[in-house]
Amino acid sequence: MPVEITWWGHATCTVEDSGTRVLTDPLFARRLAHLRRRRGAPPPPAAALADVALVSHLHADHLHVPSLARLEPGTRLLVPRGAPRAVPGLRRLGHLRLTEVEPGTTVPVGDLRIRVVRAAHDGRRLPVGPHRSPALGFVIEGEARTYFAGDTGLFDSMAEEVGAVDVALLPVGGWGPYLGEGHLDAGRAAQALARLAPRSAVPVHYGTYWPIGMDHVRPHEFHTPGEEFVRRAAECAPEVAVHRLGHGESVRPEVAR
């Protein structure tokens, strides 16, 4: 069965591999605090169907409790260690099978292995809150090895810790006019691609949400990261096939056999 990846916007993707559906950082809202969805309709109800959902860190645009509440009863939910203590709303999601994980954890789901890796990112729930939970990436191992980076900056041991992968889902932008420390922009994501050397890549985490009232403030930061990543990737890692998807679009990337 071919591996299929669907991008729903922001960091939310469905990875279908070996008969198992994996959902990353579910965010189905039209509006989140001061952000509104400016491109692409919210994902359809079918997007919430998954065997397992992965949460990379505690920021509200990655751990969104109302979106998690839409998951079907019995869905596995992998969250960073300490998340239920830091985000009390998680405790109300009794219909989900929640597991706390940290770098080095491996969780079997169906015929997949979900391997948890480190991310170089501030994983706190609030910018001034205590450091209680790590920021994570995930490697989904089945017919393909798919790396979902969550939010991360470049770090020296990235390729070593992530390992060999077929597909990389890399963040290339943000939700505001400036990216802080611990993020990849299009250029740094292309450098990560050169280090990881997958067969295929899909840019994510751009062109979906933007602060209300800031439509005319550095709009290129909203519109162009995907195109810029394609251009930079062709320079840094020309052997990698980059699939720039629209919201709700899918791709079946080539994987090693």
C-alpha positions as CSV (number, residue, x, y, z in Angstrom):
1,M,0.0,0.0,0.0
2,P,1.5,3.4,-1.0
3,V,2.3,5.9,1.7
4,E,0.1,9.0,1.5
5,I,0.6,12.4,3.1
6,T,-2.1,15.0,3.3
7,W,-1.5,18.6,4.5
8,W,-4.5,20.2,6.2
9,G,-2.7,23.5,7.0
10,H,-0.2,24.8,9.6
11,A,1.5,21.7,11.2
12,T,-1.5,19.4,10.7
13,C,-0.9,16.4,8.4
14,T,-2.3,12.9,8.0
15,V,0.3,10.3,7.2
16,E,-1.3,7.0,6.0
17,D,1.2,4.1,6.2
18,S,0.8,0.3,6.5
19,G,-3.0,0.7,7.0
20,T,-2.6,3.1,9.9
21,R,-3.6,6.8,10.0
22,V,-1.3,9.2,11.9
23,L,-2.4,12.8,12.5
24,T,0.1,15.5,13.5
25,D,-0.6,18.5,15.7
26,P,-4.3,18.6,15.1
27,L,-5.6,22.2,14.6
28,F,-9.0,22.6,13.1
29,A,-10.0,26.0,14.3
30,R,-11.0,29.0,12.1
31,R,-9.6,31.3,14.9
32,L,-7.1,30.8,17.7
33,A,-6.7,33.7,20.1
34,H,-5.4,36.6,17.9
35,L,-4.9,34.3,14.9
36,R,-7.3,33.6,12.1
37,R,-7.2,31.1,9.3
38,R,-6.5,33.2,6.2
39,R,-6.0,30.4,3.6
40,G,-7.8,27.2,3.1
41,A,-11.1,26.1,4.6
42,P,-10.8,24.3,8.0
43,P,-10.2,20.6,7.5
44,P,-13.3,18.4,6.9
45,P,-14.6,16.1,9.7
46,A,-12.8,13.2,8.0
47,A,-9.5,14.8,8.9
48,A,-10.1,14.0,12.5
49,L,-10.2,10.3,11.8
50,A,-6.9,8.7,13.0
51,D,-5.5,5.7,14.7
52,V,-3.0,7.9,16.6
53,A,-2.4,11.7,17.0
54,L,1.0,13.2,17.7
55,V,1.5,16.4,19.6
56,S,4.9,17.9,19.2
57,H,4.9,20.5,22.0
58,L,2.6,22.5,24.3
59,H,2.1,25.8,22.3
60,A,-1.6,26.3,21.7
61,D,-1.2,26.2,17.9
62,H,0.2,22.6,18.2
63,L,-1.7,21.4,21.3
64,H,-5.2,22.6,20.8
65,V,-7.6,20.9,23.2
66,P,-10.8,21.7,21.3
67,S,-9.4,20.1,18.2
68,L,-8.2,17.0,20.1
69,A,-11.7,16.7,21.6
70,R,-12.9,16.0,18.0
71,L,-10.9,12.8,17.7
72,E,-12.8,9.6,17.8
73,P,-13.1,7.6,21.1
74,G,-10.2,5.2,21.5
75,T,-7.7,7.3,19.4
76,R,-4.2,7.0,20.7
77,L,-2.7,10.4,21.7
78,L,1.0,10.9,22.2
79,V,2.0,14.0,24.1
80,P,5.2,15.4,25.6
81,R,6.0,14.1,29.1
82,G,4.4,16.4,31.7
83,A,1.7,17.7,29.3
84,P,-1.4,16.7,31.4
85,R,0.0,18.6,34.4
86,A,0.8,21.7,32.3
87,V,-2.4,21.7,30.3
88,P,-5.3,20.6,32.5
89,G,-7.7,20.5,29.6
90,L,-6.0,17.3,28.5
91,R,-7.4,15.5,31.6
92,R,-10.9,16.0,30.3
93,L,-10.2,14.0,27.1
94,G,-11.1,10.7,28.7
95,H,-12.3,9.3,25.4
96,L,-8.6,9.3,24.1
97,R,-5.8,6.8,25.0
98,L,-3.2,9.3,26.2
99,T,0.5,8.4,26.5
100,E,3.3,10.7,27.6
101,V,6.5,10.4,25.7
102,E,10.0,11.9,25.5
103,P,13.0,11.6,23.2
104,G,14.1,8.0,23.0
105,T,10.6,6.6,23.4
106,T,9.3,4.2,20.8
107,V,5.5,3.4,20.6
108,P,4.1,0.6,18.4
109,V,0.8,1.5,16.7
110,G,-0.6,-1.1,14.4
111,D,2.2,-2.1,12.0
112,L,4.0,1.2,12.7
113,R,6.7,2.2,15.1
114,I,6.6,5.8,16.3
115,R,10.0,6.9,17.4
116,V,10.3,10.1,19.5
117,V,13.2,12.4,18.8
118,R,14.3,15.8,20.2
119,A,13.4,19.2,18.8
120,A,15.3,22.4,19.4
121,H,12.4,24.6,20.5
122,D,10.8,26.1,23.6
123,G,8.1,23.6,24.6
124,R,6.5,25.6,27.4
125,R,2.7,26.1,27.3
126,L,3.1,29.9,27.8
127,P,6.2,32.0,26.9
128,V,6.7,32.8,30.6
129,G,5.7,29.4,32.0
130,P,7.9,26.8,33.6
131,H,9.9,24.3,31.5
132,R,7.9,21.2,32.2
133,S,7.7,19.4,28.9
134,P,10.2,18.8,26.0
135,A,9.5,19.8,22.4
136,L,9.5,16.7,20.2
137,G,9.8,15.4,16.7
138,F,8.5,12.0,15.6
139,V,9.7,9.4,13.1
140,I,6.9,7.3,11.8
141,E,8.4,3.9,10.7
142,G,6.4,1.6,8.4
143,E,6.6,1.2,4.6
144,A,8.3,4.6,4.8
145,R,10.2,6.4,7.5
146,T,8.5,9.8,7.8
147,Y,10.0,12.6,10.0
148,F,7.6,15.1,11.4
149,A,9.7,17.8,12.9
150,G,7.1,19.7,14.9
151,D,8.7,23.1,15.6
152,T,12.5,23.1,15.7
153,G,15.6,25.0,14.9
154,L,18.7,23.5,13.4
155,F,20.9,21.6,15.8
156,D,24.3,19.9,15.2
157,S,23.1,16.3,15.8
158,M,19.9,16.6,13.9
159,A,20.8,14.0,11.2
160,E,22.3,11.6,13.8
161,E,19.3,11.8,16.1
162,V,16.6,11.6,13.5
163,G,18.4,8.9,11.5
164,A,17.7,7.8,7.9
165,V,14.3,8.9,6.6
166,D,12.4,8.7,3.3
167,V,10.2,11.8,3.8
168,A,10.6,14.9,5.9
169,L,7.7,17.2,7.0
170,L,9.6,20.4,7.8
171,P,8.3,23.7,9.1
172,V,9.3,26.6,6.9
173,G,7.4,29.6,8.3
174,G,5.2,30.7,11.2
175,W,2.1,32.6,12.0
176,G,3.5,36.1,12.4
177,P,5.9,38.6,10.7
178,Y,8.9,37.4,12.7
179,L,10.3,34.0,13.6
180,G,12.0,33.7,17.0
181,E,14.7,31.3,18.1
182,G,14.0,27.6,17.7
183,H,12.3,27.8,14.3
184,L,13.1,26.9,10.7
185,D,12.5,29.4,8.0
186,A,12.7,28.4,4.4
187,G,16.5,28.8,4.3
188,R,17.2,26.9,7.5
189,A,14.7,24.2,6.5
190,A,16.6,23.7,3.3
191,Q,19.8,23.3,5.3
192,A,18.0,20.7,7.5
193,L,17.0,19.0,4.3
194,A,20.6,18.8,3.1
195,R,21.6,17.2,6.5
196,L,18.7,14.7,6.6
197,A,18.9,13.7,2.9
198,P,15.4,12.2,2.6
199,R,14.0,11.2,-0.8
200,S,11.1,13.6,-0.5
201,A,10.0,16.6,1.6
202,V,6.8,18.5,2.3
203,P,6.9,22.0,3.7
204,V,4.4,22.7,6.5
205,H,3.7,25.4,9.2
206,Y,3.2,28.4,6.9
207,G,0.5,30.2,4.9
208,T,-2.4,29.2,7.1
209,Y,-2.8,31.5,10.2
210,W,-2.0,35.2,10.5
211,P,-2.6,37.7,13.3
212,I,-5.9,39.6,13.1
213,G,-5.3,43.2,11.9
214,M,-1.8,42.4,10.5
215,D,-2.8,41.6,6.9
216,H,-0.5,44.3,5.5
217,V,2.5,43.8,7.8
218,R,5.2,41.9,6.0
219,P,2.7,39.9,4.0
220,H,5.5,38.0,2.2
221,E,6.2,36.2,5.4
222,F,2.7,34.7,5.1
223,H,2.6,34.0,1.4
224,T,6.1,33.0,0.2
225,P,7.8,30.5,2.6
226,G,6.6,27.5,0.6
227,E,7.9,28.8,-2.7
228,E,11.1,30.0,-1.1
229,F,11.7,26.6,0.4
230,V,11.3,24.9,-3.0
231,R,13.9,27.3,-4.4
232,R,16.4,27.0,-1.5
233,A,16.0,23.2,-1.4
234,A,16.9,23.0,-5.1
235,E,20.1,24.8,-4.2
236,C,21.0,22.9,-1.0
237,A,19.6,19.4,-1.7
238,P,18.8,19.1,-5.4
239,E,18.4,15.3,-5.1
240,V,15.3,15.7,-2.8
241,A,11.8,15.8,-4.4
242,V,9.9,18.6,-2.7
243,H,6.1,18.5,-2.8
244,R,4.5,21.9,-2.1
245,L,0.9,21.0,-1.3
246,G,-2.2,23.1,-1.1
247,H,-4.5,22.8,1.9
248,G,-6.2,19.5,1.8
249,E,-3.9,18.1,-1.0
250,S,-2.2,14.8,-0.8
251,V,0.9,13.2,-2.2
252,R,2.2,9.6,-2.4
253,P,6.0,10.2,-2.2
254,E,8.5,7.7,-3.6
255,V,10.0,5.6,-0.8
256,A,13.0,3.2,-0.8
257,R,12.0,-0.5,-1.3
